[in-house]
Amino acid sequence: MKTIIKFVKEAIRELTKVTWPTRPTVIRLTVGVLIITIIFAIFVGLVDLGITKGLRSLIDLMSQNQVNSEIQQSINISPDDIQVETTPIE
């Protein structure tokens, strides 16, 4: 128990040696951090939006190419082409 009390007393003594910033300094630094955070969030959001639109355009382009190639190939399937296994499983 003595070591805990000694630790607390030393911690309090060290805290009296700290040079604390003034209120205007704290407010100025907090506003600076908030502004930088907002700018970074907007930047990341715009990059995300650009990547999303780019990928969506690429997917649309690829799907259009697939549809065009499928139309050109004209695959015909008749009911006789389908085979079904009808033996019961024991």
Contacts in CASP RR format, 6 or more apart in sequence:
PFRMAT RR
TARGET T0000
AUTHOR 0000-0000-0000
METHOD contacts of the structure
MODEL  1
MKTIIKFVKEAIRELTKVTWPTRPTVIRLTVGVLIITIIFAIFVGLVDLG
ITKGLRSLIDLMSQNQVNSEIQQSINISPDDIQVETTPIE
21 29 0 8 1.000
END
